[in-house]
C-alpha cells in the first residue's frame, strides 16, 4: 500500500477525537471516509479498509480493554492504521492489526491485574514485568512456540513504534531480554498444511463433479422457478368465483393423480398453492374447506416441491424425490443450492490450484475459451485477483489455465447466482442463510462449513442408497469447518509425485498437470510452481534415502554410475540417516535445498545432472535454469545417464514392444520397419555397453 496518504505526524490529542482513523488507508470503492470510524468512537470498524471481498468485517472494540490502558491502545492502533511508520517499519495490513489487538488485549488485561491502580504509563514497564509475561505465555501456550513468538512480537510494538507513543512507549528494547528474542522459524500456515489423503480426495472430488455435471440442472431448474415466484406479485382478484373454480380444478388434479397436497408443518401449504394459482394467500384461505376435503382423500405431504422433473440419476433412480420449497427440508432448494455451491468450490479450488482469496474473487464472465480452427475448445483461461506477495492491497489481475471441469463449475455458478450478483461465491439468497453478511463473498470459514455439510449430506445419501463411496473424515475436517488450503497443497503433491496418474478415474492427470504449470508459469502471485518444486525435491530426497538404505546407489550402471554413487554417498553422510529421517520432512526439505545431489530418477534412466555435459541443455532455447529438460532428453547418447535395475527392465519392455510390432501382420511400411529396427539396435547397443555382464541378454 502506498504511504502517500499517511499522516506525516499525529494530530494534537484534542483534535484526535474527531479524526477519521482510516484516513491513511485505501478504502473500498463503495466506502466514504465521512462514514468511517472516528478516533473518539469506542469501536473502530475496519470494514471500509478491508479490500478482499471474502473477509469478514473486523472491529477494534476498545471497551473490552482495561479502562486505564485504553488511551495508550488507541494511540498505538491509530498510528498502526494511518500514520506513516517509523524508519525501518512497514505499515501492517488490516488483518495483522486486528491480530495485534487480540494479543495486546491479552497483555494489557494481564498487566491490569498486576499493576497498582494508579499506574497508567506503559513507559514504566520493567524488564521484570516482561520476563513475567514471557513466563505467563509459556503457561498459556505450552505447545506452541509460534504463538508465544507472535505474542511477544506484538508487545514489542510499544518499542518499535516508540517515536509515536510518547508516555506509552517502552523505554528499552525487550529483544535483549533473555528468552524474549523473536524466533525466525515461525512456519507459514499453508506450507504446514497436510495433503488430503487419496481415500478421501477420490470420493470428495467424484461427488463434487457428479453434482456439477449431473445434479446441477435439477437444482438450477428449481432455482429458476423460485426466482419467478419472488419476482411475481399477485393480488386478490375482484371476482372470488373465478379463484374458487381454479382451486377446485387444481385440487381435482391432485386427486386424479393420487398425489398428496403440498404440505407445511402438517397443513396444506397456502403460500405454495397461492403461487401456483397466481393469487394472494387470502383467496386460498377462503376456500380452506375445499382443501380439507381433498386432504381427507389424498393426504398432505411432509413437504412442498417445485414443479420440475428430477432428471439426475443415481444408480438408475432419481437422486432425490423432489426439491422442496421449504428452506429447512433436507432436500430443499436452500440446502441443495449451497451443496452445489460447495461442490463447485471443490472442483475449482482443487483442479486450478487457486488460493481461497483468488477463488472468492471470481466474477461473472471470468472464463475465456480458446478454440481451434474447427471450433473445438482446447484451452480455458480463468481471470481473478491475486493478493499474496503483491504490492497492491486491492489485488492484481492474474490468470490461470484450467481444465474443462473448472469451466463447467464456473458456468453452473453463473446460473446459480442472480444476474445482479457479480461474485460467483456471494451468499445465495435462498432461506434463512440468505441474510446479507458484511462480506460480498463467502468467508473462508463459511466455505469450510459448507464443505463439511456437503460431505455429511453425501454420506447420508450413500447410507440411504447403500453405496460404498462415502467420504471419510480427514485431518483437514473440524467442527469449525473444512480447511480449504488443503486443496492447493494436495494438487502440488499430486503434480510432484503422480505426474502420469489419474484422479477419480476421470481426469488424465498428465495432461492436466501440463495445464497447471503453463498457467502458473505466467502468474506472478501464485507461487505455485515453487511449491510444486519443493514437493518434488522432498519426493526425490525420500527416494535417495531409500536407495542409500538398501545400498542400491552402489549397484547402478551406465556412464554416470560412479558419479551417482559418489553424490548419494555424500548425501547420506550429510543426512546421517538413521531410519527416522523420512518422517522429518522439514529437515529433509532444508537439506535438499542446500545439498541436492541433482539425481533425477525416471522410468528409463536415472539422470545425474551435469549442465556442462547435458545434451538437453544444448537443445534448450533461451536461458537455462540449470535443471534437466526431460522433455528434450536424449538418453541413448547423453553421458549424464545411470541405470537402475528398474530402468533396465523398462528398456527390455520397450524392446519387447518393438519386437511385437515388427512381427505383426499385415507387414508395416518399409520406412517404419527400418526405423523400428534401428531403434531396437540402438537400445541393444546402449544396454550392452552400459550394463554388467548377465544383467541384460
C-alpha positions in Angstrom: 0.0 0.0 0.0 1.3 3.5 -0.9 2.2 5.6 2.1 1.3 8.8 0.4 -1.9 9.2 2.3 -0.4 8.5 5.7 -0.2 11.4 8.1 3.4 12.5 8.5 2.8 13.2 12.2 -0.1 12.6 14.6 -2.5 15.5 15.3 -2.7 17.0 18.7 -4.6 15.0 21.2 -7.6 17.3 21.3 -8.0 17.2 17.5 -7.7 13.4 17.6 -11.2 12.8 18.9 -12.9 13.7 15.6 -10.3 12.5 13.1 -11.2 9.5 10.9 -8.9 6.7 11.9 -8.8 5.2 8.4 -7.7 8.4 6.6 -4.4 6.8 5.8 -5.8 3.6 4.3 -7.0 2.7 0.8 -10.8 2.3 1.1 -13.2 0.1 -0.7 -14.7 1.6 -3.9 -18.1 2.0 -2.2 -16.8 3.4 1.1 -16.8 7.1 2.0 -14.3 8.4 4.6 -17.0 10.6 6.2 -18.9 7.4 7.1 -16.0 5.7 8.8 -15.0 5.5 12.5 -13.6 8.4 14.4 -10.8 8.4 17.0 -13.3 9.1 19.8 -15.5 6.2 19.0 -15.5 3.2 21.4 -15.5 0.8 18.5 -13.5 1.3 15.3 -15.0 -0.5 12.3 -12.4 -1.6 9.8 -14.6 -3.0 7.0 -14.2 0.1 4.8 -10.4 -0.6 4.6 -10.7 -4.4 4.0 -10.2 -4.8 0.3 -10.8 -8.5 0.0 -14.4 -9.3 -0.8 -14.5 -12.5 1.3 -13.0 -11.1 4.5 -15.4 -10.9 7.5 -15.8 -7.4 8.9 -13.3 -6.6 11.6 -13.5 -4.2 14.5 -11.3 -2.8 17.3 -13.5 -2.9 20.4 -11.8 -0.7 22.9 -14.3 -1.2 25.8 -13.0 -4.8 26.1 -9.6 -3.4 27.2 -8.9 -2.3 30.8 -10.1 1.3 31.0 -6.8 2.8 32.2 -4.9 1.5 29.2 -7.4 2.5 26.5 -5.8 5.8 25.7 -2.5 4.0 25.1 -4.1 1.4 23.0 -6.0 3.9 20.9 -2.8 5.9 20.2 -0.9 2.7 19.2 -3.6 1.4 16.9 -4.4 4.8 15.3 -0.7 5.1 14.3 -0.7 1.5 13.0 -3.7 2.3 10.9 -3.0 5.8 9.4 0.3 7.4 10.4 3.5 7.0 8.5 5.5 4.2 10.1 8.9 4.9 11.8 12.0 4.4 9.8 12.6 0.7 9.1 9.0 -0.3 9.8 6.3 -1.3 7.3 2.6 -0.4 7.5 0.8 -3.6 8.7 -2.2 -4.8 6.9 -5.7 -4.7 8.5 -5.8 -8.3 9.4 -2.4 -8.1 11.2 -3.6 -5.1 13.1 -6.7 -7.0 14.3 -4.5 -9.9 15.4 -2.2 -7.4 17.2 -5.3 -6.1 19.0 -6.1 -9.5 20.3 -2.6 -10.1 21.7 -2.4 -6.5 23.1 -5.7 -7.1 24.9 -4.3 -10.2 26.5 -1.2 -8.4 27.6 -3.0 -5.3 29.0 -5.5 -7.5 30.8 -2.7 -9.4 32.4 -0.9 -6.1 33.3 -4.1 -4.6 34.7 -4.2 -7.4 37.4 -0.5 -7.0 38.1 -0.1 -3.2 38.5 -1.3 -0.9 41.2 -4.5 1.0 40.2 -2.8 4.4 39.8 -0.2 3.3 37.1 -1.2 4.1 33.5 2.1 4.9 31.7 3.4 1.9 29.7 6.8 3.6 29.6 7.3 2.4 33.2 7.2 -1.2 32.2 10.2 -3.0 33.6 12.3 -6.0 32.5 10.8 -7.9 35.4 7.2 -7.2 34.0 8.1 -8.5 30.6 10.0 -11.6 31.9 7.0 -12.5 34.0 4.7 -12.1 30.9 7.1 -14.3 28.9 6.6 -17.0 31.6 2.9 -16.5 31.5 2.9 -17.2 27.7 4.7 -20.5 28.3 1.8 -21.5 30.6 -0.8 -20.2 28.2 0.7 -21.8 25.0 2.9 -24.7 26.3 3.0 -26.5 22.9 3.1 -23.5 20.5 6.3 -21.6 20.3 4.9 -19.9 17.2 2.1 -18.3 19.2 4.4 -17.3 22.0 6.7 -15.6 19.5 3.8 -13.7 17.9 2.5 -12.6 21.3 5.9 -11.2 22.3 6.4 -9.6 18.9 3.2 -7.6 19.2 4.1 -6.4 22.7 7.4 -5.2 21.2 5.3 -2.8 19.0 5.5 -0.5 22.0 9.2 -0.2 21.4 9.3 -0.3 17.6 6.7 2.5 17.3 8.1 4.4 20.3 8.6 7.6 18.3 4.8 8.0 18.0 3.7 6.8 21.5 5.2 9.4 23.9 4.5 8.3 27.5 3.2 5.0 26.4 6.4 3.9 24.6 8.7 1.2 26.0 11.9 2.7 27.4 14.0 -0.3 26.3 14.1 -3.0 23.6 12.8 -6.3 25.1 14.5 -8.2 22.3 17.6 -8.1 24.5 15.9 -9.8 27.4 16.7 -13.5 28.0 14.2 -15.7 26.2 12.4 -12.8 24.6 14.1 -12.9 21.2 11.6 -13.4 18.4 12.2 -16.7 16.6 12.7 -16.6 12.9 11.4 -20.1 12.5 7.6 -19.4 12.6 6.2 -21.6 9.9 3.8 -20.3 7.3 0.4 -21.9 7.6 -0.1 -23.0 4.1 3.3 -24.8 4.0 2.4 -26.8 7.1 -0.9 -27.9 5.6 -1.3 -31.7 5.3 -2.4 -33.0 2.0 -5.9 -34.6 1.6 -5.5 -38.4 1.6 -6.3 -40.2 -1.6 -9.1 -42.3 0.1 -10.8 -39.0 0.9 -9.9 -37.0 -2.2 -11.3 -39.6 -4.6 -14.9 -39.7 -3.4 -14.9 -36.0 -2.5 -13.9 -34.9 -6.0 -16.0 -37.6 -7.6 -19.2 -36.4 -5.8 -18.4 -32.8 -6.4 -18.1 -33.5 -10.2 -21.3 -35.5 -10.0 -23.2 -32.5 -8.5 -21.7 -30.1 -11.1 -22.3 -32.3 -14.2 -25.4 -34.4 -13.3 -27.4 -32.9 -10.4 -26.9 -29.2 -11.2 -29.6 -29.0 -13.9 -32.3 -30.1 -11.4 -31.1 -27.5 -8.8 -30.9 -24.8 -11.4 -34.4 -25.5 -12.7 -35.8 -25.3 -9.2 -33.9 -22.1 -8.6 -35.4 -20.6 -11.8 -38.9 -21.4 -10.5 -38.0 -19.9 -7.1 -36.9 -16.7 -8.8 -40.1 -16.5 -10.8 -42.2 -16.7 -7.6 -40.0 -14.0 -5.9 -40.5 -11.5 -8.8 -44.2 -12.1 -9.4 -46.7 -10.1 -7.3 -50.2 -11.4 -7.1 -53.2 -9.5 -5.7 -56.6 -10.5 -4.5 -58.9 -10.9 -7.6 -62.0 -8.8 -7.9 -64.1 -11.9 -8.7 -63.9 -14.5 -6.0 -65.9 -17.1 -8.0 -63.1 -17.5 -10.6 -60.5 -18.3 -7.9 -62.8 -20.8 -6.3 -63.1 -22.6 -9.7 -59.4 -22.6 -10.2 -58.8 -24.0 -6.7 -61.2 -26.9 -7.2 -59.6 -27.6 -10.6 -56.2 -27.8 -9.1 -57.4 -30.0 -6.2 -59.1 -32.3 -8.7 -55.7 -32.7 -10.5 -54.1 -33.8 -7.2 -56.9 -36.3 -6.5 -56.8 -37.7 -10.1 -53.0 -38.2 -9.9 -53.2 -39.6 -6.3 -50.7 -37.0 -5.1 -50.9 -35.6 -1.6 -51.4 -31.9 -1.3 -48.2 -29.9 -0.8 -47.7 -29.5 3.0 -46.1 -27.3 5.5 -45.9 -28.3 9.2 -48.7 -30.8 8.7 -51.1 -28.4 6.9 -51.7 -27.5 3.3 -49.1 -25.1 2.1 -51.1 -22.0 1.5 -48.2 -19.9 0.1 -47.2 -22.7 -2.4 -50.8 -23.0 -3.6 -51.3 -19.3 -3.9 -48.2 -19.1 -6.1 -49.4 -22.0 -8.2 -52.8 -20.3 -8.7 -51.2 -16.8 -9.1 -53.3 -15.2 -6.4 -52.8 -13.9 -2.9 -52.9 -16.1 0.2 -56.2 -14.7 1.5 -58.0 -16.0 -1.6 -56.8 -19.5 -0.9 -57.6 -19.4 2.8 -61.3 -18.5 1.9 -61.5 -22.0 0.3 -59.9 -23.9 3.1 -62.9 -26.3 3.2 -62.1 -27.5 -0.4 -58.5 -28.2 0.7 -59.6 -30.0 3.8 -61.9 -32.4 1.8 -59.1 -33.1 -0.7 -56.7 -33.8 2.2 -59.1 -36.4 3.5 -58.8 -38.2 0.1 -55.1 -37.9 -0.8 -53.5 -36.6 2.4 -50.9 -33.9 2.9 -47.2 -34.4 2.1 -44.5 -33.6 4.6 -43.0 -31.0 2.2 -43.9 -29.0 -0.9 -41.8 -29.5 -4.0 -41.0 -27.4 -7.1 -43.0 -28.4 -10.1 -40.0 -29.5 -12.1 -38.9 -33.1 -13.0 -35.8 -34.7 -11.5 -33.6 -35.8 -14.3 -30.4 -36.6 -12.4 -29.9 -40.3 -11.7 -28.1 -42.2 -9.1 -28.0 -46.0 -9.7 -30.7 -45.6 -12.2 -33.2 -43.9 -9.9 -33.8 -40.1 -9.3 -31.1 -38.9 -7.0 -33.7 -37.0 -4.9 -37.5 -37.4 -4.6 -38.0 -33.7 -5.3 -36.6 -30.3 -4.4 -38.6 -28.8 -1.6 -39.7 -25.2 -1.3 -39.4 -25.1 2.5 -35.9 -24.0 3.3 -35.3 -26.3 6.3 -36.1 -29.5 4.5 -33.1 -31.8 3.8 -33.8 -31.7 0.1 -34.8 -28.0 -0.1 -33.5 -25.6 -2.7 -31.8 -23.6 0.1 -29.9 -26.7 1.2 -29.1 -28.2 -2.2 -28.2 -24.9 -3.7 -25.5 -24.5 -1.0 -24.3 -28.1 -1.6 -24.0 -27.3 -5.3 -22.0 -24.1 -4.5 -19.7 -26.2 -2.2 -19.3 -28.8 -5.0 -18.3 -26.0 -7.5 -15.8 -24.7 -5.0 -14.2 -28.2 -4.5 -13.8 -28.6 -8.3 -12.4 -25.1 -8.9 -10.1 -25.0 -5.9 -8.5 -28.4 -6.4 -8.3 -28.5 -10.2 -7.0 -25.0 -10.5 -4.7 -24.7 -7.5 -6.1 -21.2 -6.7 -6.0 -19.9 -3.2 -9.2 -19.3 -1.4 -9.0 -15.5 -1.8 -8.4 -16.0 -5.6 -11.4 -18.3 -5.9 -13.6 -15.9 -3.9 -12.9 -13.1 -6.4 -14.1 -15.0 -9.4 -16.7 -12.8 -11.2 -19.3 -13.5 -13.9 -17.6 -13.8 -17.3 -14.2 -14.8 -15.8 -13.6 -17.7 -18.2 -12.1 -17.2 -21.7 -12.2 -20.2 -24.0 -9.8 -20.6 -26.9 -10.8 -22.7 -29.8 -9.1 -24.2 -32.8 -9.9 -23.8 -36.5 -12.7 -26.4 -36.2 -14.3 -24.6 -33.3 -13.3 -27.1 -30.7 -12.3 -25.7 -27.3 -8.7 -26.6 -26.4 -7.9 -24.2 -23.5 -9.8 -22.4 -20.7 -8.3 -19.4 -19.1 -9.7 -18.0 -15.8 -9.1 -14.5 -14.6 -9.3 -13.4 -11.0 -7.4 -11.3 -8.5 -4.2 -12.3 -6.7 -3.2 -10.8 -3.3 -0.3 -12.7 -1.8 3.1 -11.1 -2.5 1.5 -8.2 -4.3 2.2 -4.5 -3.5 -1.5 -3.5 -4.1 -3.7 -4.5 -1.2 -6.7 -4.4 -3.5 -5.1 -7.3 -5.5 -3.8 -7.5 -9.1 -5.3 -9.3 -12.0 -3.9 -12.8 -12.6 -4.8 -15.7 -14.9 -4.9 -19.5 -14.6 -5.0 -22.1 -17.3 -7.5 -24.7 -16.2 -9.3 -27.8 -17.4 -12.8 -28.0 -18.7 -14.3 -29.3 -15.4 -13.4 -25.9 -13.8 -15.0 -24.0 -16.6 -18.2 -26.1 -16.2 -18.3 -25.4 -12.5 -17.9 -21.7 -13.1 -20.7 -21.9 -15.7 -23.0 -23.5 -13.1 -22.3 -20.7 -10.6 -23.0 -18.1 -13.2 -26.6 -19.5 -13.5 -27.0 -20.2 -9.8 -26.2 -16.6 -8.8 -28.7 -13.9 -9.6 -27.9 -11.7 -12.6 -27.1 -8.7 -10.4 -24.6 -10.7 -8.3 -21.0 -10.1 -9.6 -19.1 -12.5 -7.4 -19.7 -16.2 -8.1 -19.2 -17.1 -4.4 -21.6 -14.5 -3.0 -24.1 -15.7 -0.5 -27.1 -17.5 -2.1 -30.4 -15.8 -1.4 -32.4 -18.9 -0.5 -33.6 -19.5 3.0 -32.5 -18.2 6.4 -28.8 -18.2 5.5 -29.6 -15.6 2.9 -29.1 -12.7 5.3 -26.5 -10.4 3.8 -23.3 -10.6 5.7 -20.6 -8.0 5.8 -18.6 -9.7 3.1 -19.5 -9.6 -0.6 -18.3 -13.2 -1.0 -18.4 -16.1 1.4 -15.7 -16.0 4.1 -13.2 -18.8 4.3 -14.8 -20.2 7.4 -18.3 -20.1 5.7 -17.0 -22.1 2.8 -15.3 -24.6 5.2 -18.7 -25.1 6.9 -20.4 -25.5 3.6 -17.9 -28.3 2.6 -18.5 -30.1 5.9 -22.2 -30.1 5.3 -21.7 -31.2 1.7 -19.7 -34.2 2.9 -22.3 -35.0 5.6 -25.1 -34.9 3.0 -23.2 -37.1 0.6 -22.5 -39.7 3.3 -26.2 -39.8 4.3 -27.2 -40.2 0.7 -24.7 -43.1 0.4 -26.2 -44.7 3.5 -29.7 -44.3 2.2 -28.9 -45.8 -1.2 -26.5 -48.5 0.1 -23.5 -47.0 -1.7 -19.9 -47.6 -0.6 -18.3 -44.3 -2.0 -18.7 -42.4 1.2 -16.3 -39.5 2.0 -14.1 -40.5 5.1 -13.1 -37.8 7.6 -9.6 -36.3 7.3 -7.4 -34.2 9.4 -8.5 -31.1 7.5 -12.1 -31.6 8.7 -13.1 -30.0 12.0 -16.2 -28.7 13.8 -15.4 -25.2 12.7 -15.1 -26.2 9.0 -13.0 -27.8 6.3 -9.5 -26.4 5.8 -9.7 -25.1 2.2 -5.9 -24.6 1.8 -5.7 -28.4 1.7 -6.8 -28.4 -2.0 -3.8 -26.4 -3.2 -1.4 -28.4 -1.1 -2.8 -31.7 -2.4 -2.6 -30.6 -6.0 1.0 -29.7 -5.6 1.7 -33.1 -4.1 0.0 -34.9 -7.0 1.7 -33.0 -9.7 5.1 -33.5 -7.9 4.6 -37.2 -7.3 2.0 -38.5 -9.6 2.6 -36.8 -13.0 1.1 -39.6 -15.0 -1.6 -40.8 -12.7 -5.4 -40.4 -12.9 -7.7 -38.8 -10.4 -11.2 -40.1 -9.7 -10.9 -42.3 -12.8 -12.0 -39.3 -15.0 -9.2 -36.8 -15.5 -6.0 -37.6 -17.3 -3.6 -36.1 -14.8 -0.6 -35.9 -17.0 -2.5 -33.6 -19.4 -4.0 -31.6 -16.5 -0.6 -31.1 -14.8 0.8 -29.6 -18.0 -2.1 -27.0 -18.0 -1.3 -26.3 -14.3 2.3 -25.5 -15.0 1.5 -23.4 -18.1 -0.9 -21.3 -16.1 1.3 -20.8 -13.1 4.4 -20.0 -15.0 2.7 -16.8 -16.2 1.1 -15.9 -12.8 3.5 -13.9 -10.6 1.3 -14.0 -7.5 0.6 -17.7 -7.2 4.0 -19.1 -6.0 2.6 -22.5 -7.1 5.5 -23.6 -9.2 7.9 -23.2 -6.3 5.5 -25.1 -4.1 5.4 -28.0 -6.6 9.2 -28.0 -7.0 9.6 -28.2 -3.2 7.3 -31.2 -3.2 9.3 -32.8 -6.0 12.6 -32.2 -4.1 11.1 -33.9 -1.0 10.0 -36.8 -3.1 13.5 -37.2 -4.6 15.0 -36.9 -1.2 12.9 -39.8 0.1 13.9 -41.8 -3.0 17.6 -41.1 -2.2 17.2 -42.2 1.4 15.5 -45.5 0.3 18.3 -46.1 -2.2 21.0 -45.5 0.3 19.3 -47.6 3.0 19.1 -50.5 0.5 22.7 -49.8 -0.8 21.2 -49.5 -4.3 23.2 -46.4 -5.1 26.3 -48.6 -5.5 24.7 -51.0 -7.9 23.9 -48.6 -10.8 25.5 -48.9 -14.2 26.0 -46.5 -17.1 28.2 -43.6 -17.9 27.4 -41.7 -14.6 27.3 -44.7 -12.3 30.4 -43.7 -10.3 29.2 -40.1 -10.1 25.7 -41.0 -8.7 27.3 -43.3 -6.2 29.6 -40.5 -5.0 26.8 -37.9 -4.8 24.4 -40.2 -2.9 27.2 -41.3 -0.5 27.9 -37.6 0.2 24.1 -37.0 0.6 23.9 -39.9 3.0 26.8 -38.6 5.1 25.2 -35.2 5.3 21.8 -36.5 6.4 23.3 -39.0 8.9 20.4 -41.2 8.0 19.4 -43.5 10.9 15.9 -44.7 9.8 13.8 -41.8 11.0 14.7 -39.0 8.6 11.9 -39.9 6.2 9.4 -38.6 8.9 11.2 -35.3 9.4 10.1 -33.6 6.2 11.0 -30.1 7.3 14.6 -31.3 7.9 14.7 -33.2 4.6 13.4 -30.1 2.7 16.2 -28.0 4.3 18.9 -30.5 3.3 17.6 -30.8 -0.2 17.7 -27.0 -0.6 21.3 -26.8 0.4 22.8 -30.2 -0.8 20.5 -31.5 -3.6 22.5 -34.3 -5.3 20.6 -33.4 -8.5 19.8 -37.0 -9.3 16.5 -37.4 -11.1 15.1 -41.0 -11.1 12.9 -41.8 -14.2 11.3 -44.7 -15.9 14.0 -45.4 -18.5 17.1 -43.7 -17.0 18.3 -42.0 -13.8 19.6 -38.5 -14.7 22.8 -37.5 -12.9 22.6 -33.9 -14.0 25.7 -32.0 -15.0 24.8 -29.0 -17.1 28.1 -29.0 -18.9 27.5 -32.5 -20.4 23.7 -32.5 -20.7 22.5 -32.8 -24.2 19.1 -31.4 -23.2 20.8 -28.2 -22.0 22.2 -27.7 -25.5 18.8 -28.2 -27.1 17.2 -25.5 -24.9 16.2 -22.2 -26.4 16.9 -19.1 -24.4 18.1 -19.1 -20.8 18.6 -22.1 -18.7 17.5 -22.6 -15.1 20.3 -25.2 -14.6 17.7 -28.0 -14.5 17.4 -31.0 -16.8 14.9 -30.6 -19.6 13.3 -34.1 -19.5 11.1 -33.3 -22.5 14.3 -33.0 -24.6 16.2 -35.9 -23.0 18.5 -38.0 -25.3 19.1 -41.0 -23.0 20.9 -43.2 -25.6 23.6 -40.6 -26.2 23.8 -38.4 -23.0 26.7 -39.0 -20.6 24.6 -38.0 -17.6 22.8 -41.3 -17.6 22.9 -44.0 -14.9 20.7 -47.2 -14.9 18.9 -48.9 -12.1 17.6 -52.5 -12.4 14.1 -50.9 -12.9 15.5 -48.8 -15.8 17.0 -51.8 -17.5 13.7 -53.6 -17.1 11.8 -50.7 -18.7 14.2 -50.8 -21.7 13.6 -54.6 -22.0 9.9 -54.0 -22.1 10.4 -51.3 -24.8 12.3 -53.8 -26.9 9.6 -56.4 -26.5 7.0 -54.0 -27.7 9.2 -53.2 -30.8 9.6 -57.0 -31.5 5.8 -57.4 -31.2 5.2 -54.6 -33.7 7.8 -56.0 -36.1 6.1 -59.4 -36.0 2.6 -58.1 -36.5 0.6 -58.7 -39.7 -0.1 -57.2 -42.1 3.5 -56.1 -42.5 4.3 -52.4 -41.8 5.6 -50.0 -44.5 9.3 -50.4 -45.2 10.3 -47.0 -43.7 8.6 -47.6 -40.4 10.1 -51.1 -40.2 13.5 -49.7 -40.8 13.1 -47.1 -38.1 11.9 -49.6 -35.5 14.8 -52.0 -36.3 17.2 -49.0 -36.0 15.7 -48.2 -32.7 16.0 -51.8 -31.5 19.6 -51.8 -32.5 20.4 -48.6 -30.6 18.8 -49.8 -27.4 20.6 -53.2 -27.7 24.0 -51.5 -28.1 23.2 -49.0 -25.3 22.4 -51.7 -22.8 25.3 -53.9 -23.9 27.7 -51.1 -23.3 26.1 -49.8 -20.1 25.1 -52.9 -18.1 27.1 -55.5 -16.3 27.5 -58.9 -17.9 24.5 -61.0 -17.2 22.2 -58.2 -16.4 21.0 -57.9 -20.0 20.7 -60.6 -22.6 
